[in-house]
Amino acid sequence: MISRKNASISKFIIHKVGNKFNDTKNAFSEKLVDFDEASYDLMLPFLLKPFSSVVQSYRFNHHANISLNEVNSYSTQLFNNEEAFIDISKHMVTHLYEQSSSAQIKTGDVLIVMFEGIEFKEITTNAVGIFKIENKVNFFQTYLENNSYDVLVQKGINSKKVDKGCLILNQSDGEGNIILSVDNNSYDTQYWLNHFLNIKYADDANNHTQQYIELCKEFSTEILKTTYGAQEQNTFLAKTIDFFKENEIVNVERFKEDIFEEDKHKNLFDDYKKTFEGEQNLVLRNQFDVAEAVVNKEKKKFKTDIKLDTNIQIKLDIDAPDASTEYLERGYDEEKKMHYYKVFFNSEG
């Protein structure tokens, strides 16, 4: 997460990126944008607001040497020599163009920006921002002609959200420069994260917490829901969130002891964990610090509704992990040949 209260834009340029697969060309600007007050006051929060809620950070990646990562190299040059801003920004767009390997990759405006006064974890620094605007929206423009107002439709950038964007901070740790990324059009995530930026999650508590919660979500869907039903799935997810909220450190063995009552469920979890690690090409730690911000963010994504084919939904409270076990029973009616849920309560809300 960043704070933008003292942030400012020092340099800003717009280029257009084509798609080599469709033989559309790049178009480059030769001058920086000179904002008027109104457009500047709208542009600054438009670009930075998405990063205010970003929890996880990335670091540059390369199979041989980090210094060979193109965006890493270009951003380092910008931090060291802002006089070359226009030329280096063109190189960035050319590199982005080279990653367009299919007709699905959209053309669009590319904004290259130098920011000052970005606050990240009590450190104030400058940063390079790279933004790609892929979708434009229709809007009505009114105008006066011959003493009467008329209307026409124009296309423009939606000021509510950035399609794709990254913020490369001029601040590093043992893994390299800190990078934040957003992508609201994630149909081509590989193109943006892996091919253009070539970045990986930081090896920190945020990443460890995120990976383990992803494992639990996948396990609940692929194994528990399929084998035991939605009630078992939702109870497991509620207990998982409860465990993460009550513990500052997650120990995998203790997690299994607290969550699962039967050894067969522990074995199912262990087997699925191996499968998950193989598919994701990672090794999950057996003990790690919990990142509370990640837990809170992932909790909001959990859907704990049980949707039945009889047009009835049962909504479970993610913050009450024992409620499903104590007050909800699942059974089968031989006469009707249908499954059923029995719900216990004292009063209706």
C-alpha positions in Angstrom: 0.0 0.0 0.0 1.1 3.5 -0.7 0.1 7.0 0.4 -0.4 9.6 -2.3 -1.2 12.6 -0.1 2.2 14.2 -0.9 2.7 12.7 -4.3 3.2 14.7 -7.5 3.9 14.2 -11.2 7.2 15.5 -12.4 7.2 14.0 -15.9 4.4 12.6 -18.1 4.3 11.4 -21.6 1.8 9.5 -23.8 2.6 7.0 -26.5 0.5 4.5 -28.4 1.4 0.9 -28.6 0.4 -1.3 -31.5 0.2 -5.1 -31.9 2.8 -6.8 -34.1 0.4 -9.7 -34.6 -2.1 -7.4 -36.2 0.6 -5.3 -37.9 -0.5 -2.1 -36.1 2.3 0.2 -35.4 3.5 2.3 -32.4 3.0 6.0 -32.4 5.4 8.1 -30.2 5.2 11.6 -28.7 8.1 13.9 -28.8 7.1 16.2 -26.0 6.0 15.9 -22.4 2.4 16.6 -21.4 1.9 20.1 -20.0 -1.1 19.8 -17.7 -3.6 22.5 -16.9 -4.8 22.5 -13.3 -8.0 20.7 -13.9 -6.6 17.8 -15.8 -3.6 17.4 -13.4 -6.0 17.3 -10.4 -7.9 14.5 -12.1 -5.0 12.6 -13.5 -2.9 12.2 -10.3 -5.5 10.4 -8.2 -6.6 8.4 -11.3 -3.2 6.9 -11.6 -2.2 6.4 -8.0 -5.5 5.5 -6.3 -5.4 1.8 -7.4 -2.2 1.3 -5.5 -3.6 2.5 -2.2 -5.2 -0.8 -1.7 -2.6 -3.1 -3.2 -1.3 -5.4 -0.5 1.3 -7.6 -2.3 4.4 -6.4 -3.9 6.6 -7.8 -6.7 10.3 -7.9 -7.6 12.0 -8.1 -11.0 12.8 -11.5 -12.3 15.1 -12.9 -15.0 16.2 -16.5 -15.7 19.9 -15.4 -16.0 20.5 -12.0 -14.4 18.2 -9.4 -13.0 20.2 -6.6 -14.7 19.1 -8.1 -18.0 15.4 -7.5 -17.2 14.4 -4.8 -19.7 12.0 -2.8 -17.5 14.4 -3.0 -14.6 17.1 -1.6 -16.8 14.9 1.2 -18.3 13.6 2.2 -14.9 17.1 2.3 -13.4 18.2 4.6 -16.3 15.2 6.9 -15.6 16.1 7.1 -11.9 19.7 8.0 -12.8 19.1 10.2 -15.8 15.7 11.9 -16.1 17.0 14.0 -19.0 16.7 10.9 -21.1 13.1 10.4 -20.1 11.5 10.7 -23.6 13.9 8.3 -25.3 13.7 5.7 -22.5 9.9 5.9 -22.4 9.9 5.0 -26.1 12.1 2.0 -25.5 9.6 0.8 -22.8 6.8 1.0 -25.3 8.8 -0.9 -27.9 9.5 -3.6 -25.4 5.7 -3.8 -24.6 5.0 -4.0 -28.3 7.3 -6.9 -28.7 5.3 -8.9 -26.2 2.1 -8.7 -28.3 2.1 -12.3 -29.5 -1.6 -12.8 -30.3 -4.6 -10.9 -31.7 -6.1 -10.8 -28.2 -3.5 -8.3 -27.0 -5.1 -4.9 -27.2 -3.6 -1.7 -28.6 -3.9 1.4 -26.5 -2.4 4.5 -24.9 0.7 4.0 -22.8 1.4 6.6 -20.1 5.0 6.8 -18.7 5.2 8.9 -15.6 7.7 10.0 -13.0 6.3 10.5 -9.6 7.8 12.3 -6.6 6.7 12.0 -2.9 5.4 8.5 -2.9 5.1 7.2 0.6 5.6 3.4 1.2 6.0 1.9 4.6 7.1 5.2 6.2 9.6 5.8 3.4 9.2 8.7 0.9 10.6 8.0 -2.6 10.2 8.7 -6.3 8.8 6.1 -8.7 8.3 5.2 -12.3 4.7 4.5 -13.4 3.8 2.6 -16.5 0.1 2.5 -17.5 -1.7 1.0 -20.4 -5.2 2.3 -21.3 -6.9 -0.4 -23.4 -10.6 0.5 -23.2 -12.2 3.8 -23.9 -15.8 4.7 -23.1 -18.4 6.7 -25.0 -19.5 9.9 -23.5 -21.8 12.7 -24.6 -20.3 16.1 -25.4 -22.6 19.1 -25.7 -21.7 22.2 -27.8 -23.2 25.5 -28.9 -23.8 26.1 -32.6 -26.0 28.8 -34.1 -27.4 29.8 -30.7 -28.5 26.3 -30.0 -27.0 23.4 -28.1 -26.4 20.1 -29.8 -24.8 16.8 -28.7 -22.3 14.4 -30.1 -20.7 11.2 -28.9 -17.0 11.0 -28.3 -14.6 8.4 -26.9 -12.4 9.0 -23.9 -10.6 7.4 -21.0 -12.7 6.2 -18.1 -11.4 8.2 -15.1 -12.7 5.6 -12.6 -10.1 2.8 -13.1 -6.8 2.0 -14.7 -6.8 -0.9 -17.1 -3.2 -1.9 -16.4 -0.5 -0.2 -14.4 2.7 -0.7 -12.4 4.6 1.4 -10.0 8.3 0.9 -9.7 9.6 2.4 -6.5 13.1 3.9 -6.3 13.4 1.8 -3.1 14.8 -1.7 -2.8 15.3 -4.4 -0.3 17.4 -7.6 -0.4 15.3 -8.8 -3.4 15.5 -5.6 -5.5 13.2 -2.7 -6.4 9.7 -2.8 -4.9 7.0 -3.0 -7.6 3.3 -2.7 -7.3 1.0 -3.8 -10.1 -2.7 -3.6 -11.0 -4.6 -5.2 -13.9 -8.4 -4.8 -14.3 -8.4 -6.6 -17.7 -6.7 -9.8 -16.5 -7.5 -11.8 -19.6 -3.8 -11.4 -20.6 -2.1 -11.5 -17.2 0.9 -13.5 -18.6 1.5 -10.7 -21.2 1.6 -7.9 -18.6 3.2 -9.6 -15.5 5.4 -12.3 -16.9 6.4 -11.2 -20.4 6.5 -7.4 -20.2 7.4 -6.7 -16.6 8.8 -10.1 -15.9 8.2 -9.9 -12.1 7.5 -12.3 -9.3 5.9 -12.0 -5.9 8.2 -10.8 -3.1 9.4 -13.5 -0.7 7.6 -12.1 2.3 4.7 -12.7 4.7 2.2 -11.2 2.2 3.2 -13.8 -0.4 3.3 -16.7 2.0 -0.1 -15.9 3.4 -1.6 -15.4 0.0 -0.2 -18.7 -1.3 -1.5 -20.7 1.6 -5.0 -19.1 1.5 -5.1 -19.9 -2.3 -4.2 -23.5 -1.4 -7.1 -23.7 1.1 -9.5 -22.1 -1.4 -8.6 -24.6 -4.1 -8.7 -27.5 -1.7 -12.2 -26.5 -0.5 -13.5 -26.3 -4.1 -11.7 -29.3 -5.7 -11.9 -31.8 -2.8 -14.3 -30.8 0.0 -17.2 -29.4 -2.0 -16.9 -32.2 -4.6 -16.7 -35.0 -2.0 -18.6 -33.7 1.0 -20.7 -30.8 -0.2 -20.9 -27.0 0.2 -21.5 -27.1 3.9 -18.2 -28.8 4.6 -16.4 -26.5 2.2 -17.8 -23.4 3.9 -17.1 -24.6 7.4 -13.5 -25.3 6.4 -13.0 -21.8 4.9 -14.5 -20.2 8.0 -12.2 -22.2 10.2 -9.2 -21.3 8.0 -9.9 -17.5 8.3 -10.5 -17.9 12.0 -7.2 -19.6 12.4 -5.3 -16.9 10.4 -7.0 -14.2 12.4 -6.1 -15.7 15.8 -2.5 -16.6 15.0 0.4 -14.3 14.2 2.4 -17.3 12.9 1.0 -20.2 10.9 2.5 -23.6 11.6 1.2 -26.1 9.0 1.1 -29.1 11.3 -0.8 -27.0 14.0 -3.1 -25.7 11.3 -4.1 -29.3 10.3 -4.6 -30.3 13.9 -6.9 -27.4 14.6 -8.9 -27.6 11.4 -9.3 -31.3 10.7 -10.8 -33.7 13.2 -10.1 -36.9 11.1 -6.8 -38.2 9.8 -8.3 -38.9 6.4 -9.0 -35.2 5.9 -5.4 -34.4 6.9 -4.2 -36.9 4.4 -6.4 -35.5 1.7 -5.0 -32.0 2.4 -1.4 -33.2 2.3 -2.0 -34.9 -1.0 -3.7 -31.9 -2.5 -0.9 -29.6 -1.2 1.7 -31.6 -3.1 -0.5 -31.4 -6.3 -1.0 -27.6 -5.8 2.8 -27.0 -5.3 3.5 -29.0 -8.5 1.0 -27.1 -10.5 2.1 -23.7 -9.2 5.8 -24.6 -9.3 6.4 -23.5 -5.8 7.1 -24.9 -2.3 4.9 -23.7 0.5 6.7 -23.0 3.8 5.8 -25.1 6.8 5.8 -22.0 9.0 5.4 -18.3 8.2 4.2 -15.0 9.6 0.6 -14.0 8.9 0.0 -10.9 6.9 -3.2 -9.5 8.4 -3.9 -7.2 5.4 -3.9 -10.2 3.0 -6.2 -12.1 5.3 -8.7 -9.3 5.5 -8.6 -8.7 1.7 -9.1 -12.4 0.9 -11.8 -12.8 3.4 -13.9 -10.3 1.5 -13.6 -12.5 -1.6 -14.9 -15.7 0.1 -18.4 -16.7 -1.0 -20.1 -18.8 1.7 -23.5 -19.2 0.1 -25.0 -22.6 -0.4 -27.0 -22.4 -3.6 -29.7 -25.1 -4.1 -31.4 -26.2 -7.3 -34.8 -25.5 -5.6 -34.2 -21.7 -5.8 -33.2 -21.5 -2.1 -29.9 -20.0 -0.8 -28.4 -20.5 2.6 -25.8 -17.8 3.6 -23.2 -18.7 6.2 -21.3 -16.2 8.3 -17.5 -16.5 7.5 -16.8 -15.0 11.0 -18.7 -17.8 12.8 -16.9 -21.0 11.9 -18.8 -23.2 14.4 -22.3 -22.1 13.4 -22.5 -24.3 10.4 -21.6 -27.4 12.4 -23.8 -26.7 15.4 -27.0 -25.3 13.7 -27.1 -26.8 10.2 -27.7 -30.4 9.4 -27.5 -32.1 6.0 -29.5 -35.3 5.3 -31.3 -37.3 2.7 -35.1 -37.9 2.5 -35.7 -41.4 1.2 -39.4 -40.7 0.4 -38.7 -37.6 -1.7 -35.4 -38.9 -2.9 -33.9 -35.5 -2.2 -31.1 -34.0 0.0 -32.2 -31.5 2.7 -30.7 -29.0 5.2 -32.2 -28.6 8.7 -31.6 -25.2 10.2 -31.8 -24.5 14.0 -32.5 -21.0 15.4 -34.1 -19.2 18.3 -35.6 -16.2 16.5 -35.8 -14.6 13.1 -34.0 -11.5 12.4 
